[in-house]
Amino acid sequence: MTPAPRLRVLAAMSGGVDSAVAAARAAEAGHDVTGVHLALSANPQSFRTGARGCCTIEDSRDARRAADVIGIPFYIWDMAERFRAEVVDDFVAEYRAGRTPNPCLRCNEKIKFAALLDKALALGFDAVCTGHYATIVTGPDGRRELHRASDQAKDQSYVLGVLDERQLGHALFPLGDTLTTKDEIRAEAERRGLAVAAKPDSHDICFIADGDTRGFLANRLGTAEGDILDEDGNRVGSHDGATGFTIGQRKGLRIGRPAPDGRPRYVLDISPVNNTVTVGPAEALEIAELTAIRPRWCGTPPTGPGAYTAQLRAHGEEVPVTAEAEGDELRVRFERPVRGVAPGQAVVLYDGTRVVGSGTIAATTRARAGATG
């Protein structure tokens, strides 16, 4: 068997255990590895708050210490302005428009595999290495394909579904093809002498360290009292800003009186123009079809309608669909209705374990006749 070529690899090191072990494995495989920590906050905090947040001074120091143990060069690159413009400002703008964005996908598309990759290639690197759990497979035609991780419980291919063929050609995911639990990854980090072995994983949105998304949006978009309506347009409550809600939300609605049938009510629609939120029963959340925009393909775009599975959340289940690309749109029909689909979310298509591509949900058609979102 021909040995794998030795590559110049830029390892993105967040300061967490996954990216540290990924960098160590890349170096152990014989690649010429350089570590880099992305400074994404213009005013980083000194320390993280438990498992929340990232990009603190503590994180950069943890990344540097890990690089020292691995024995690789290490740098810190300031991408705070690019991150603010491409990820944070986009996140706020999407909520202002009544949509529910996924900033992790946006960061992978615009920062880690665009700004970072472009700079890496300009400096002569061959690939960018991250600690994502996903697999790169070379197909029969020699093209590189993105597949789910070997351990599907940790699979992160959903948030990588925005990568195109060029980006995949320069991506390295050393953690994706091994069946190891997170405890085993931590044990490996400890064996390698990496101090981040016991460091908590980051959760929620990295730039909202306290986890209060509604408060974060209120600080940037302001608050304005508006009506909560039922499906017939009757006022059933009030809110202090429609941008603080998302489709499918049940808690925190502050509805003054129960529904006539006594059942819980969920957010069905958000109208920033009218500053109204419409609520209704769970079955009204059921979606039969959706239209996505800005499709991105992890390889050659498919032609004609095809049978796939679709994933609608980072850790959501796969559902069978029929999908077809029509110009700059992607139309997806579900074999059975699904709930809680919000404009702004990503739909990622799979053919078995292979990631076909993704799109941003722009509109939905409810399973109940005549209802659209």
C-alpha positions as semicolon CSV with decimal commas, in nm:
position;residue;x (nm);y (nm);z (nm)
1;M;0,000;0,000;0,000
2;T;0,131;0,344;-0,093
3;P;0,187;0,552;0,220
4;A;-0,020;0,868;0,257
5;P;0,165;1,179;0,140
6;R;0,318;1,405;0,403
7;L;0,116;1,726;0,410
8;R;0,170;2,071;0,550
9;V;-0,128;2,093;0,785
10;L;-0,269;2,391;0,972
11;A;-0,448;2,259;1,282
12;A;-0,725;2,485;1,415
13;M;-0,692;2,457;1,794
14;S;-0,981;2,596;1,996
15;G;-0,828;2,512;2,331
16;G;-1,054;2,208;2,374
17;V;-0,976;1,839;2,391
18;D;-1,105;1,738;2,045
19;S;-0,895;1,985;1,845
20;A;-0,588;1,906;2,058
21;V;-0,616;1,531;1,998
22;A;-0,686;1,592;1,628
23;A;-0,366;1,799;1,598
24;A;-0,170;1,533;1,786
25;R;-0,299;1,257;1,558
26;A;-0,213;1,461;1,248
27;A;0,142;1,510;1,374
28;E;0,170;1,144;1,470
29;A;0,062;1,049;1,117
30;G;0,377;1,220;0,990
31;H;0,232;1,547;0,867
32;D;0,411;1,879;0,912
33;V;0,163;2,039;1,153
34;T;0,134;2,397;1,273
35;G;-0,124;2,492;1,534
36;V;-0,331;2,808;1,517
37;H;-0,586;2,951;1,758
38;L;-0,846;3,186;1,612
39;A;-0,907;3,493;1,824
40;L;-1,273;3,552;1,743
41;S;-1,361;3,803;2,014
42;A;-1,236;4,162;2,013
43;N;-1,262;4,171;2,393
44;P;-1,208;3,814;2,516
45;Q;-1,289;3,725;2,875
46;S;-1,008;3,588;3,085
47;F;-1,189;3,264;3,171
48;R;-1,471;3,050;3,042
49;T;-1,794;3,009;3,236
50;G;-1,805;2,633;3,289
51;A;-1,900;2,466;2,961
52;R;-2,024;2,788;2,802
53;G;-1,845;3,019;2,567
54;C;-1,509;2,993;2,396
55;C;-1,239;3,216;2,253
56;T;-1,127;3,333;2,597
57;I;-0,772;3,409;2,698
58;E;-0,781;3,083;2,891
59;D;-0,870;2,895;2,572
60;S;-0,579;3,046;2,377
61;R;-0,341;2,952;2,658
62;D;-0,477;2,597;2,668
63;A;-0,426;2,568;2,292
64;R;-0,069;2,697;2,321
65;R;0,013;2,451;2,600
66;A;-0,129;2,163;2,392
67;A;0,083;2,266;2,092
68;D;0,392;2,276;2,313
69;V;0,326;1,922;2,436
70;I;0,266;1,795;2,081
71;G;0,582;1,973;1,972
72;I;0,441;2,186;1,692
73;P;0,470;2,558;1,614
74;F;0,176;2,767;1,734
75;Y;0,027;3,102;1,639
76;I;-0,277;3,313;1,726
77;W;-0,461;3,471;1,435
78;D;-0,698;3,761;1,492
79;M;-1,021;3,701;1,300
80;A;-1,249;3,892;1,536
81;E;-1,369;4,145;1,278
82;R;-1,437;3,880;1,015
83;F;-1,620;3,665;1,270
84;R;-1,831;3,958;1,387
85;A;-1,929;4,052;1,032
86;E;-1,987;3,704;0,894
87;V;-2,129;3,520;1,195
88;V;-2,247;3,749;1,477
89;D;-2,398;4,024;1,261
90;D;-2,556;3,761;1,034
91;F;-2,704;3,587;1,339
92;V;-2,866;3,912;1,456
93;A;-2,989;4,002;1,106
94;E;-3,151;3,660;1,062
95;Y;-3,341;3,691;1,390
96;R;-3,444;4,044;1,293
97;A;-3,602;3,893;0,981
98;G;-3,788;3,629;1,182
99;R;-3,558;3,341;1,092
100;T;-3,364;3,097;1,312
101;P;-3,000;3,073;1,197
102;N;-2,735;2,815;1,283
103;P;-2,415;3,010;1,357
104;C;-2,199;2,695;1,372
105;L;-2,268;2,622;1,004
106;R;-2,204;2,984;0,918
107;C;-1,872;2,977;1,104
108;N;-1,760;2,662;0,923
109;E;-1,860;2,808;0,587
110;K;-1,723;3,159;0,630
111;I;-1,445;3,134;0,889
112;K;-1,286;2,790;0,933
113;F;-1,313;2,674;0,574
114;A;-1,307;3,010;0,398
115;A;-1,107;3,280;0,576
116;L;-0,882;3,032;0,758
117;L;-0,845;2,794;0,464
118;D;-0,773;3,074;0,216
119;K;-0,501;3,214;0,442
120;A;-0,358;2,866;0,498
121;L;-0,337;2,796;0,125
122;A;-0,180;3,136;0,060
123;L;0,090;3,046;0,313
124;G;0,164;2,714;0,145
125;F;-0,032;2,475;0,365
126;D;-0,206;2,178;0,203
127;A;-0,492;2,125;0,447
128;V;-0,678;2,255;0,750
129;C;-0,729;2,009;1,035
130;T;-1,011;2,038;1,289
131;G;-1,153;1,829;1,571
132;H;-1,488;1,770;1,401
133;Y;-1,631;1,418;1,403
134;A;-1,681;1,347;1,032
135;T;-1,505;1,139;0,766
136;I;-1,349;1,218;0,431
137;V;-1,372;0,930;0,181
138;T;-1,219;0,918;-0,165
139;G;-1,488;0,797;-0,403
140;P;-1,451;0,565;-0,704
141;D;-1,402;0,868;-0,932
142;G;-1,121;1,004;-0,715
143;R;-1,335;1,282;-0,567
144;R;-1,330;1,345;-0,195
145;E;-1,665;1,289;-0,025
146;L;-1,789;1,399;0,316
147;H;-1,940;1,116;0,520
148;R;-2,078;1,074;0,868
149;A;-1,835;0,988;1,147
150;S;-1,782;0,620;1,219
151;D;-1,945;0,675;1,557
152;Q;-2,278;0,830;1,462
153;A;-2,350;0,927;1,822
154;K;-2,079;1,193;1,790
155;D;-2,129;1,272;1,421
156;Q;-2,093;1,641;1,328
157;S;-2,134;1,615;0,951
158;Y;-2,453;1,826;0,971
159;V;-2,259;2,142;1,060
160;L;-2,010;2,064;0,780
161;G;-2,279;2,025;0,514
162;V;-2,197;2,374;0,383
163;L;-1,851;2,269;0,259
164;D;-1,803;2,248;-0,117
165;E;-1,577;2,016;-0,314
166;R;-1,281;2,255;-0,309
167;Q;-1,299;2,297;0,068
168;L;-1,329;1,922;0,123
169;G;-1,018;1,878;-0,088
170;H;-0,822;2,062;0,181
171;A;-0,996;1,930;0,495
172;L;-0,862;1,682;0,749
173;F;-1,075;1,529;1,027
174;P;-0,853;1,289;1,226
175;L;-1,124;1,202;1,480
176;G;-1,393;1,099;1,234
177;D;-1,290;0,749;1,133
178;T;-1,237;0,593;1,475
179;L;-1,498;0,431;1,695
180;T;-1,399;0,595;2,019
181;T;-1,616;0,736;2,293
182;K;-1,557;1,084;2,430
183;D;-1,417;0,924;2,745
184;E;-1,163;0,741;2,529
185;I;-1,069;1,068;2,354
186;R;-1,013;1,222;2,697
187;A;-0,809;0,919;2,804
188;E;-0,599;0,953;2,488
189;A;-0,543;1,321;2,565
190;E;-0,430;1,228;2,915
191;R;-0,190;0,964;2,780
192;R;-0,045;1,226;2,549
193;G;0,006;1,461;2,842
194;L;-0,250;1,716;2,721
195;A;-0,383;1,922;3,012
196;V;-0,718;1,977;2,836
197;A;-0,810;1,609;2,888
198;A;-1,065;1,699;3,157
199;K;-1,175;2,036;3,016
200;P;-1,555;2,063;2,969
201;D;-1,688;2,071;2,615
202;S;-1,835;2,397;2,487
203;H;-2,212;2,406;2,449
204;D;-2,469;2,644;2,309
205;I;-2,360;2,944;2,099
206;C;-1,996;3,030;2,154
207;F;-2,040;3,408;2,143
208;I;-2,329;3,404;2,393
209;A;-2,129;3,290;2,693
210;D;-2,419;3,306;2,943
211;G;-2,656;3,113;2,716
212;D;-2,918;3,391;2,723
213;T;-2,998;3,421;2,353
214;R;-3,310;3,629;2,413
215;G;-3,116;3,878;2,623
216;F;-2,836;3,893;2,367
217;L;-3,086;3,975;2,091
218;A;-3,275;4,225;2,305
219;N;-2,952;4,417;2,369
220;R;-2,892;4,446;1,994
221;L;-3,243;4,469;1,851
222;G;-3,424;4,634;2,137
223;T;-3,763;4,535;2,275
224;A;-4,110;4,625;2,154
225;E;-4,433;4,494;2,298
226;G;-4,647;4,300;2,055
227;D;-4,932;4,053;2,040
228;I;-4,937;3,676;2,067
229;L;-5,219;3,548;1,844
230;D;-5,393;3,217;1,796
231;E;-5,449;3,069;1,450
232;D;-5,773;3,263;1,413
233;G;-5,600;3,595;1,485
234;N;-5,735;3,631;1,838
235;R;-5,504;3,796;2,089
236;V;-5,408;3,546;2,362
237;G;-5,108;3,720;2,517
238;S;-4,828;3,969;2,471
239;H;-4,451;3,967;2,431
240;D;-4,168;4,220;2,448
241;G;-4,010;4,139;2,114
242;A;-4,093;3,890;1,836
243;T;-3,723;3,835;1,767
244;G;-3,690;3,646;2,095
245;F;-3,894;3,349;1,968
246;T;-3,833;3,053;1,740
247;I;-4,065;2,814;1,558
248;G;-4,170;2,522;1,777
249;Q;-4,102;2,704;2,104
250;R;-4,331;2,606;2,391
251;K;-4,179;2,755;2,704
252;G;-4,175;3,122;2,794
253;L;-4,481;3,221;2,590
254;R;-4,653;3,405;2,876
255;I;-5,000;3,326;2,749
256;G;-5,260;3,446;2,994
257;R;-5,518;3,171;2,948
258;P;-5,501;2,805;2,837
259;A;-5,621;2,686;2,499
260;P;-5,991;2,583;2,486
261;D;-5,888;2,218;2,463
262;G;-5,635;2,253;2,747
263;R;-5,342;2,138;2,533
264;P;-5,004;2,314;2,513
265;R;-4,947;2,576;2,243
266;Y;-4,636;2,626;2,035
267;V;-4,494;2,906;1,823
268;L;-4,615;2,854;1,466
269;D;-4,513;3,178;1,300
270;I;-4,311;3,493;1,369
271;S;-4,388;3,817;1,189
272;P;-4,123;4,086;1,251
273;V;-4,314;4,331;1,029
274;N;-4,623;4,318;1,252
275;N;-4,427;4,224;1,564
276;T;-4,666;3,934;1,621
277;V;-4,617;3,573;1,725
278;T;-4,875;3,312;1,626
279;V;-4,925;3,004;1,843
280;G;-5,124;2,684;1,804
281;P;-5,134;2,309;1,874
282;A;-4,843;2,075;1,813
283;E;-4,998;1,920;1,502
284;A;-4,998;2,262;1,333
285;L;-4,619;2,243;1,337
286;E;-4,621;1,949;1,098
287;I;-4,444;2,030;0,770
288;A;-4,493;1,840;0,445
289;E;-4,252;2,032;0,219
290;L;-3,988;2,302;0,232
291;T;-3,799;2,527;-0,006
292;A;-3,434;2,602;0,069
293;I;-3,215;2,868;-0,087
294;R;-2,840;2,905;-0,140
295;P;-2,780;2,532;-0,190
296;R;-2,422;2,416;-0,140
297;W;-2,306;2,083;-0,273
298;C;-2,036;1,861;-0,125
299;G;-1,941;1,750;-0,475
300;T;-2,119;1,740;-0,809
301;P;-2,475;1,881;-0,781
302;P;-2,740;1,614;-0,830
303;T;-2,965;1,628;-1,136
304;G;-3,337;1,561;-1,125
305;P;-3,540;1,446;-0,826
306;G;-3,384;1,187;-0,597
307;A;-3,454;0,992;-0,281
308;Y;-3,243;1,096;0,019
309;T;-3,259;1,134;0,392
310;A;-3,260;1,480;0,547
311;Q;-3,141;1,616;0,879
312;L;-3,281;1,943;1,012
313;R;-3,089;1,993;1,336
314;A;-2,736;1,925;1,457
315;H;-2,848;1,621;1,653
316;G;-3,181;1,557;1,483
317;E;-3,303;1,234;1,334
318;E;-3,279;1,149;0,966
319;V;-3,607;1,149;0,776
320;P;-3,671;1,011;0,426
321;V;-3,735;1,275;0,159
322;T;-3,755;1,340;-0,212
323;A;-3,546;1,639;-0,312
324;E;-3,468;1,828;-0,632
325;A;-3,251;2,127;-0,709
326;E;-3,420;2,392;-0,922
327;G;-3,174;2,667;-1,004
328;D;-3,086;2,849;-0,684
329;E;-3,350;2,663;-0,485
330;L;-3,380;2,319;-0,332
331;R;-3,724;2,166;-0,294
332;V;-3,769;1,893;-0,034
333;R;-4,079;1,679;0,019
334;F;-4,102;1,466;0,334
335;E;-4,235;1,111;0,321
336;R;-4,406;1,183;0,653
337;P;-4,465;1,520;0,817
338;V;-4,197;1,660;1,048
339;R;-4,232;1,919;1,323
340;G;-4,049;2,229;1,434
341;V;-3,896;2,332;1,101
342;A;-3,801;2,700;1,101
343;P;-3,693;2,929;0,819
344;G;-3,323;3,005;0,861
345;Q;-3,235;2,654;0,970
346;A;-3,026;2,431;0,745
347;V;-3,150;2,117;0,574
348;V;-2,870;1,871;0,499
349;L;-2,923;1,587;0,252
350;Y;-2,762;1,244;0,285
351;D;-2,723;0,947;0,050
352;G;-2,648;0,674;0,301
353;T;-2,362;0,814;0,506
354;R;-2,251;1,054;0,231
355;V;-2,336;1,421;0,270
356;V;-2,487;1,539;-0,059
357;G;-2,530;1,906;0,025
358;S;-2,734;2,159;0,216
359;G;-2,955;2,463;0,187
360;T;-3,101;2,735;0,408
361;I;-3,473;2,688;0,468
362;A;-3,667;2,982;0,322
363;A;-4,028;2,861;0,327
364;T;-4,232;2,567;0,448
365;T;-4,568;2,410;0,358
366;R;-4,762;2,267;0,647
367;A;-4,921;1,926;0,629
368;R;-5,260;2,084;0,700
369;A;-5,399;2,201;0,369
370;G;-5,328;2,557;0,270
371;A;-5,095;2,643;0,556
372;T;-4,754;2,785;0,476
373;G;-4,473;2,930;0,683
